[in-house]
Amino acid sequence: MKPESPVDLTEAATTFAALGSEQRLHVLRTLVRAGPEGLAIGDLGERSGITGSTLTHHMKLLAAAGLVTQVKDGRRIICIAAAFERMQVMSEFLLKECCADSEDGTGHDHG
């Protein structure tokens, strides 16, 4: 799946910065494990061991980076990992120009 528009450095930096916390990585992995139906915020807190304002803070950063979504379901907030597509886009960003500056295009030194 190709991204609709190229990723710029600012967007990439925001996404990778959101992954720069062990707690946020744990929250994201918990949501990935839950699958596409996601988890209610309370269940996410129980499973991850991160609750209250700390979880809210981490969810805000992950959502801003496009790694999770939050959907209202009545009085509940369901958190869903959007990481599958987003991480593919970020991987493509990193690998798009792989070995472009190496002498033979492979990145291997044949000296």
N, C-alpha and C positions, 0 to 999 in steps of 0.2 A: 504494500500500500504506500503510495507516494504522498508526501505532505502537499497540502494545497498551495503553500507558499514556502519559499526557503526560510530556514531558521536563521535569525541574525544573532550576533554575538551576545547582545543584551538578553535576548530571550533564552539562549543556551545557558548563560551565566546564572540567570534566575532559577532555571530548572536544576542545574547542578548544585547551586547553593542550597536549595531546598533539601537535597539529598545529603547535605553535609552535616547531618546530626544523627547520632545513633538512635535517638528516640524517634525521629521522623522516619528513619529507615525501618525501624521496628513497626511503627504504625502502618506504613505503606505495605510492608510484608504481611502484616495481619490482614489487611484488606485484600491483598492479592490472593491470599490463602482462602478467604471467604468466598471468592468468586464474584461473578457479575451481579449477583443480587445484593452484595454489600452487607453492611452491618448497621444497625441502629447505633447512634453515638454512645449510648450507655453500654451496649454489648461490646463495642470497640474498646471502650475504656476498660471493661472487665478483662477482655482477652489480652490486651496489650499491657495492662497494668499502669496505664497513664490516664489520669482522669482530670476533671475540672478545667481550670483555666490553662493548665499546661497542655492538655489535649486540644483545647480550642485554639491555642496559639499555633501548635504544630499543624492542625488541620487548615488553618488560614493560610499558612505558608505553602503547604502542599497543594491546596486548591489554587492559589495564585500562580503556582508553577505549572498548573494543568495536569498534575499527577493524580488528583482525586476530585470527585464531584460530590456535592451534598444536595440531596433531594428531600423536600418536605413530604412526609407521608402522614397526613393528619397532624397529630401533635408531635410526631417523631421526626427526627432528622436521620436519613439514611446516608451513610458514607460509602462511596463506591470507588474502587481503584480504577482510574483511567490510565494507569501506568502502562498497560500493554501497548497501546498505540503510541503514547507519548515517548516511551523509552525507545521504541523503534525509530521514531523521528530523531531523537537525540543520538542514537547509535549511528544513524545515517549521517547526521551532522558531523560526528567525529570521524567517521570512516570514509566520507565522500572523497576526500583528497588523499587517501592513504597512499604513501610512497610517491606522491606526485613530484617531489623534489629529489628523489634518489636517482642515481645515474642510470640504472636500468629499469626503473619503475617498480622494482620489487622491494626496495628497502634493504636489500642484502649487500654487504660489502664483499666484493670479489677480489680484494687486494691480495 
